[in-house]
Amino acid sequence: MRKLNNAIDRFCALHPRLAIPGLMRLIVGANAIVYILSLFDQSGTLLYFLCMDANAVLHGELWRLITYVLIPTNSGIWLLISLVFYYWLGESLERLWGSAKFTFYYVSGVLLTALAAILAYLIDGASYPILGAGYVNTALFLAYALTYPEAMVRIYFIIPVKMKWLAVLEVVLYVIQIVRCAVMGWWGLALLPVVAMLNLTVYFSPDFHRTADQFRARTRPEAVQFRKAVKDQQRQKGYNHKCTVCGRTDTDYPDLQFRYCSKCVGYHCYCEDHIFNHTHFTQ
């Protein structure tokens, strides 16, 4: 997975012209337009024409592989809230990754969802029409939560919750859905969300490997003692985390996020501004 992730990074760096700058603005705008048009289409012909229907795709209606993401997943005030929310997620990730990598992530999610629907049709023998970018948006949300787990959002504009806890809840709901479909014998439908969000696994494979390496390191007594010694020394100086590049600490900047780089030799901490922008320690 890490090799595939590196290959994607190289491809995006070599082909920046394939990027679609402001992609989420286009998606959000298209969702709003389709919603308005659907209000005048009581028969639902427009939505069916755009939806992802595996049987129709296999009979030549290839536009459905992409157009289903133009269908809004909500209505009324909830549509406005969801469009603003996913626009914010998409814009944030695009600024972090660059337009090329974000475009690749979103488009790959769109195509993987369509592929998953076709596989589900071939396995179960039943077509499961997909109306809207539900799985694509979930992959977008989980990507943001993995990048900024401590970021706060307010549910119903009142209750503050960290992104990581919302992500855990989302994953649990998907696991329940997969298990329930498998128990009922709908193997294709159980496979659908797994395939649809494979791009998330690829993009964050370095983070998953780093987490696994850190877990293994904690099981080694010498590693635990070294890290404990570093943390104890930092606490004596009045902070828990200090950026190796800029020197900012969690005491002086409590809202700043800090991470430790697995590619650096040793135990080096960086703030959110330098975790992806620093020279790795090799000795």
C-alpha positions in Angstrom: 0.0 0.0 0.0 2.8 2.4 0.8 4.4 1.8 -2.6 1.1 2.6 -4.2 0.7 5.7 -2.1 4.2 6.8 -3.2 3.4 6.1 -6.8 0.3 8.3 -6.5 2.4 11.1 -5.0 4.8 10.9 -8.0 2.0 10.8 -10.5 0.3 13.8 -9.0 3.6 15.7 -8.9 4.4 14.9 -12.5 0.9 15.7 -13.9 -0.3 18.8 -12.1 -2.4 19.7 -15.1 -4.8 16.9 -14.4 -5.9 18.6 -11.3 -9.3 20.3 -11.1 -8.8 23.3 -8.8 -11.8 24.1 -6.6 -13.3 20.6 -7.4 -15.5 20.8 -4.3 -17.0 24.1 -5.4 -18.0 22.4 -8.6 -19.5 19.4 -6.9 -21.4 21.5 -4.3 -22.7 23.8 -7.0 -23.9 20.9 -9.1 -25.6 19.3 -6.2 -27.5 22.6 -5.5 -28.5 22.9 -9.2 -29.7 19.2 -9.4 -31.7 19.7 -6.2 -33.5 22.7 -7.6 -34.2 20.9 -10.9 -35.5 17.9 -9.1 -38.1 20.0 -7.4 -39.8 20.4 -10.8 -39.4 16.7 -11.7 -42.1 14.9 -9.7 -41.6 11.7 -11.6 -37.9 11.4 -10.5 -36.8 10.9 -14.1 -33.8 13.2 -13.6 -32.5 11.5 -10.5 -32.8 8.0 -12.1 -31.0 9.3 -15.2 -28.1 10.4 -13.1 -28.0 7.6 -10.5 -25.4 4.8 -10.5 -27.3 1.7 -11.7 -25.0 -1.3 -12.4 -27.4 -3.0 -14.8 -27.8 0.2 -16.8 -24.0 0.8 -16.9 -23.4 -2.8 -18.2 -25.9 -2.0 -21.0 -23.9 1.0 -22.1 -25.0 3.9 -20.0 -21.5 4.8 -18.9 -22.2 8.4 -17.8 -23.7 6.9 -14.6 -20.2 6.0 -13.4 -19.7 9.7 -12.5 -23.0 11.5 -12.6 -24.4 9.9 -9.5 -22.3 12.2 -7.3 -24.3 15.2 -8.6 -27.4 13.9 -6.8 -27.8 15.6 -3.4 -28.0 13.3 -0.4 -30.2 15.6 1.7 -33.0 18.1 1.2 -34.0 21.4 2.7 -31.9 22.9 5.4 -30.0 19.7 5.8 -28.8 19.9 2.2 -27.4 23.4 2.9 -25.6 22.2 6.0 -24.1 19.1 4.3 -23.0 21.1 1.3 -21.2 23.7 3.5 -19.7 20.9 5.6 -18.3 18.8 2.8 -17.2 22.0 0.9 -15.2 22.9 4.0 -13.7 19.4 4.3 -12.7 19.3 0.6 -11.2 22.8 0.5 -9.1 22.0 3.7 -7.8 18.8 2.2 -7.1 20.4 -1.2 -5.0 23.1 0.5 -3.1 20.4 2.4 -2.5 17.9 -0.4 -2.6 20.2 -3.4 -5.2 20.2 -6.2 -3.7 17.2 -8.1 -3.7 14.8 -5.2 -7.1 15.9 -3.9 -8.6 15.5 -7.4 -7.1 12.0 -7.6 -8.5 11.1 -4.2 -12.0 12.3 -5.0 -12.2 10.9 -8.5 -10.8 7.5 -7.4 -13.4 7.4 -4.7 -16.1 8.1 -7.3 -14.9 5.3 -9.6 -14.3 2.8 -6.7 -17.9 3.3 -5.6 -19.1 2.7 -9.1 -16.9 -0.4 -9.3 -18.2 -1.6 -6.0 -21.8 -1.3 -7.2 -21.0 -3.3 -10.3 -19.3 -6.0 -8.2 -22.3 -6.1 -5.8 -24.6 -6.6 -8.8 -22.5 -9.4 -10.2 -22.2 -11.2 -6.8 -25.8 -10.8 -5.6 -27.5 -10.6 -8.9 -29.4 -7.5 -7.8 -28.8 -3.9 -8.8 -28.4 -1.4 -5.9 -28.9 2.1 -7.3 -26.7 4.7 -5.7 -28.1 8.2 -5.5 -25.5 10.6 -4.3 -21.9 10.6 -3.1 -22.5 9.0 0.3 -19.5 6.7 0.3 -17.3 9.4 -1.4 -18.3 11.9 1.2 -17.6 9.4 4.0 -14.1 8.8 2.6 -13.7 12.6 2.5 -14.8 12.9 6.2 -12.6 10.1 7.4 -9.6 11.5 5.5 -10.1 14.8 7.3 -10.6 13.1 10.7 -7.3 11.1 10.2 -5.5 14.3 9.3 -6.9 16.5 12.1 -8.3 14.1 14.7 -8.4 16.8 17.4 -10.3 19.3 15.3 -13.6 20.3 16.9 -17.0 20.5 15.2 -20.4 21.4 16.7 -23.3 19.0 16.3 -26.4 21.0 15.7 -24.2 24.1 16.1 -24.2 23.4 19.9 -22.5 20.2 21.0 -18.7 20.3 20.5 -17.2 16.9 19.5 -13.7 16.0 18.2 -13.5 14.7 14.7 -11.8 11.5 15.8 -14.9 10.4 17.9 -17.3 11.2 15.0 -15.0 9.1 12.8 -15.1 6.2 15.2 -18.9 6.3 15.3 -19.0 6.4 11.5 -16.7 3.4 11.2 -18.7 1.5 13.8 -22.0 2.1 11.9 -20.3 0.9 8.7 -19.1 -2.3 10.4 -22.6 -3.0 11.7 -23.9 -2.5 8.2 -21.3 -4.8 6.7 -21.9 -7.5 9.3 -25.7 -7.3 8.9 -25.5 -7.6 5.2 -23.1 -10.6 5.4 -25.4 -12.3 7.9 -28.4 -11.9 5.6 -26.3 -13.3 2.7 -26.0 -10.1 0.7 -22.3 -10.5 0.2 -22.1 -8.0 -2.6 -23.8 -5.3 -0.6 -21.5 -6.1 2.3 -18.5 -5.7 0.0 -19.7 -2.4 -1.4 -18.5 0.0 1.3 -15.2 -1.8 1.7 -14.3 -1.4 -2.0 -15.8 2.1 -2.2 -13.4 3.4 0.4 -10.2 1.6 -0.6 -8.7 5.0 -1.6 -8.7 5.9 2.1 -6.6 2.9 2.9 -4.1 3.7 0.2 -3.8 7.3 1.0 -3.3 6.8 4.7 -1.3 3.6 4.5 1.9 5.4 5.8 -0.1 6.6 8.8 -1.5 3.1 9.5 2.0 1.6 9.2 3.4 4.3 11.5 0.7 3.6 14.1 1.5 -0.1 13.9 5.3 0.6 14.2 4.6 2.8 17.3 2.4 0.0 18.8 5.2 -2.5 18.3 7.7 0.0 19.7 5.7 0.4 22.9 6.0 -3.4 23.5 9.8 -3.1 23.6 10.9 -2.1 27.1 13.9 0.0 25.9 11.6 2.0 23.6 9.1 2.6 26.3 11.8 3.7 28.8 13.4 6.1 26.2 10.1 7.8 25.4 9.1 8.0 29.0 12.4 9.7 29.8 11.9 12.2 27.0 8.4 13.0 28.2 9.5 13.3 31.8 12.2 15.7 30.8 9.7 17.8 28.8 7.2 17.9 31.7 10.0 19.2 34.0 10.4 22.1 31.5 6.7 22.9 31.7 5.3 21.3 28.5 4.4 18.0 26.9 5.2 18.6 23.3 7.6 21.0 21.6 8.1 21.4 17.8 11.6 20.6 16.7 11.5 23.2 14.0 9.9 26.3 15.4 10.1 25.6 19.1 6.5 26.2 19.9 5.1 24.1 22.8 1.6 22.9 23.7 1.8 25.1 26.8 2.3 28.3 24.9 -0.1 27.2 22.0 -2.7 24.9 23.6 -4.8 24.8 20.3 -1.8 23.7 18.2 -1.6 20.0 17.2 1.6 18.1 17.6 2.8 14.8 16.1 5.9 12.6 16.1 7.6 11.7 12.8 8.1 8.0 12.2 10.6 8.7 9.4 13.0 10.6 11.6 15.6 8.6 13.5 14.9 9.2 17.2 11.9 10.7 18.9 11.2 14.1 17.3 8.0 16.1 17.7 6.6 18.6 15.2 3.7 21.0 15.1 0.9 20.8 12.5 2.7 23.4 10.4 6.0 21.4 10.2 5.0 17.7 10.5 4.8 17.5 6.7 7.4 20.2 6.1 10.8 19.4 7.7 14.1 17.7 7.1 14.1 14.2 8.5 16.8 13.2 11.0 18.9 10.3 9.6 21.3 9.9 12.5 
